[in-house]
Amino acid sequence: MKSLCRDPPPVCQLEALLDSYSGDLHHVDQVFPNLFLGDVVIARDKVKLKKMGITHILNAAHACWECTEDEIDYGQETEYYGITAEDCPEFNIGVYLRPGAEYIHKALNTPNGKILVHCVMGKSRSATLVLAYLMIYQHFSLADAIHHVAQHRCIAPNHGFLEQLRHLEIEQHCSLRGCKIL
């Protein structure tokens, strides 16, 4: 008989974990080796990105009204992937979690690969994609992924995104153990 999966912590507990960051706010922070989480300001600074050695950019706010760097030519040495995600709880970011995580994984497995994942503020959409990467490819639980990233950057995925990440964790857990999703 197949076992049933346990639920990850409720969103209110996950939101409490998000409050654990006590550092200063920056335009960009390294949250995992060669994985940087940032805002639109750093995404527009091609000189700084070059100094950082960024080879890949994942923009979680591509073509959104508040993000205008979509027309920046990063050059042939930088790969760009844009996801058009709205930062509202009703938005289905779930359809982008696996493609975004796969792109991050590909970037980090490229020789000398360094990736910037950003949105407008680098706190909700982009953070959600980074958390998904840590869950899918690094086998973090959602709570552990939040705790890890929050040690390096202030993040605040909205309530709906946290619910979708919880669902991803349940899927991940069940696919590994062959249990039924409730």
Secondary structure as GFF3:
##gff-version 3
##sequence-region A 1 182
A	DSSP	alpha_helix	11	18	.	.	.	ID=ss1
A	DSSP	beta_strand	28	32	.	.	.	ID=ss2
A	DSSP	beta_strand	35	38	.	.	.	ID=ss3
A	DSSP	alpha_helix	40	44	.	.	.	ID=ss4
A	DSSP	alpha_helix	46	52	.	.	.	ID=ss5
A	DSSP	beta_strand	56	59	.	.	.	ID=ss6
A	DSSP	three_ten_helix	69	71	.	.	.	ID=ss7
A	DSSP	beta_strand	79	82	.	.	.	ID=ss8
A	DSSP	alpha_helix	94	108	.	.	.	ID=ss9
A	DSSP	beta_strand	115	118	.	.	.	ID=ss10
A	DSSP	alpha_helix	125	137	.	.	.	ID=ss11
A	DSSP	alpha_helix	142	150	.	.	.	ID=ss12
A	DSSP	alpha_helix	159	177	.	.	.	ID=ss13
###
